[in-house]
Amino acid sequence: MSEYSGARLESRILEAVSTMIVKKMIKNPNLSTFTSITEVHLASDNTSATLLVSTAMEKDLDKSVEALNSAAPFIQSHIAKVLRTRNTPRLYFKADRSYQEGEKINALIDKAMGRNE
């Protein structure tokens, strides 16, 4: 599979799962309404995809990831209909804490520079 088609497949998966979250197709009370998919990493053989999940509130992140992992078979079946490929990748959801880590680093830099905001 070429790099271009892999990137295109990743973007289609991201769009499909994000649409499912926005349209509240995933009926799990632990899934925060402020959940978003930030990145998709597709294996080179298309057998699996890791989706990085972020939420506006850090306390909801682990619950949202658990909710998405429990709904993964349902999401995967929906993706199969959208992608119309021979094989649908198995979906794994992981927490994306890069935003929170970036905020901590910015706070440390501000503190080191003597800026108080």
C-alpha positions as CSV (number, residue, x, y, z in Angstrom):
1,M,0.0,0.0,0.0
2,S,1.4,3.4,-0.9
3,E,1.9,6.1,1.7
4,Y,-0.7,8.3,0.0
5,S,-3.5,5.7,0.2
6,G,-2.6,4.9,3.8
7,A,-2.9,8.6,4.7
8,R,-6.1,8.8,2.8
9,L,-7.5,5.8,4.7
10,E,-6.4,7.3,8.0
11,S,-8.2,10.6,7.3
12,R,-11.4,8.7,6.3
13,I,-11.3,6.7,9.5
14,L,-10.8,9.9,11.5
15,E,-13.7,11.6,9.8
16,A,-16.0,8.6,10.2
17,V,-15.4,8.1,13.9
18,S,-15.5,11.8,14.6
19,T,-18.9,12.0,12.8
20,M,-20.2,9.1,14.9
21,I,-19.2,10.9,18.1
22,V,-20.7,14.2,17.0
23,K,-24.0,12.6,15.9
24,K,-24.1,10.6,19.2
25,M,-24.3,7.3,17.4
26,I,-22.3,5.7,20.2
27,K,-24.7,5.3,23.1
28,N,-22.4,5.2,26.1
29,P,-23.0,7.6,29.1
30,N,-19.3,7.6,29.9
31,L,-18.4,9.1,26.5
32,S,-17.9,12.8,26.9
33,T,-19.6,15.1,24.4
34,F,-16.3,17.0,24.2
35,T,-14.4,14.0,22.9
36,S,-12.4,14.2,19.7
37,I,-10.1,12.0,17.7
38,T,-6.8,13.8,17.2
39,E,-4.8,11.3,15.2
40,V,-5.1,7.9,13.5
41,H,-2.1,5.6,13.0
42,L,-2.8,2.8,10.6
43,A,-0.6,-0.3,10.5
44,S,1.2,-0.9,7.2
45,D,-0.8,-4.0,6.5
46,N,-4.2,-2.3,7.4
47,T,-4.9,-4.9,10.1
48,S,-5.1,-2.4,13.0
49,A,-5.5,1.3,13.6
50,T,-4.7,3.2,16.8
51,L,-6.8,6.3,17.3
52,L,-5.7,9.0,19.8
53,V,-8.5,10.5,21.8
54,S,-8.6,13.9,23.5
55,T,-11.2,15.6,25.6
56,A,-11.7,19.2,26.7
57,M,-11.7,18.0,30.4
58,E,-8.8,15.8,31.5
59,K,-11.0,14.0,34.1
60,D,-13.2,12.6,31.4
61,L,-10.4,11.3,29.2
62,D,-10.0,7.8,30.7
63,K,-13.7,7.2,30.8
64,S,-14.1,8.3,27.2
65,V,-11.3,6.0,26.0
66,E,-12.8,3.1,27.9
67,A,-16.2,3.9,26.3
68,L,-14.7,4.0,22.9
69,N,-12.8,0.7,23.4
70,S,-15.9,-1.0,24.6
71,A,-17.8,0.3,21.5
72,A,-14.9,-0.6,19.1
73,P,-16.7,-3.5,17.4
74,F,-19.8,-1.3,16.7
75,I,-17.6,1.5,15.4
76,Q,-15.5,-1.0,13.3
77,S,-18.7,-2.3,11.6
78,H,-19.8,1.2,10.8
79,I,-16.4,2.0,9.4
80,A,-16.5,-1.1,7.2
81,K,-19.7,0.3,5.6
82,V,-18.1,3.7,5.1
83,L,-14.7,2.5,3.8
84,R,-15.9,-0.3,1.6
85,T,-12.5,-2.0,1.7
86,R,-11.8,-5.7,1.7
87,N,-10.6,-5.7,5.3
88,T,-11.4,-3.3,8.0
89,P,-8.7,-2.4,10.5
90,R,-9.2,-3.4,14.2
91,L,-9.6,-0.2,16.2
92,Y,-7.7,0.6,19.4
93,F,-8.3,3.8,21.2
94,K,-5.6,5.5,23.4
95,A,-5.6,8.7,25.4
96,D,-3.8,11.6,23.8
97,R,-2.4,13.7,26.6
98,S,-0.2,15.9,24.4
99,Y,-2.3,19.0,25.0
100,Q,-2.1,18.7,28.8
101,E,1.7,18.0,28.6
102,G,2.1,21.0,26.4
103,E,0.2,23.2,28.9
104,K,2.5,21.9,31.7
105,I,5.6,22.7,29.6
106,N,4.3,26.2,28.8
107,A,3.7,26.8,32.5
108,L,7.2,25.7,33.4
109,I,8.7,28.0,30.7
110,D,6.5,30.9,32.0
111,K,7.7,30.3,35.5
112,A,11.3,30.1,34.4
113,M,11.0,33.3,32.5
114,G,9.4,35.1,35.5
115,R,6.1,35.6,33.7
116,N,3.1,35.5,36.1
117,E,-0.3,35.2,34.3
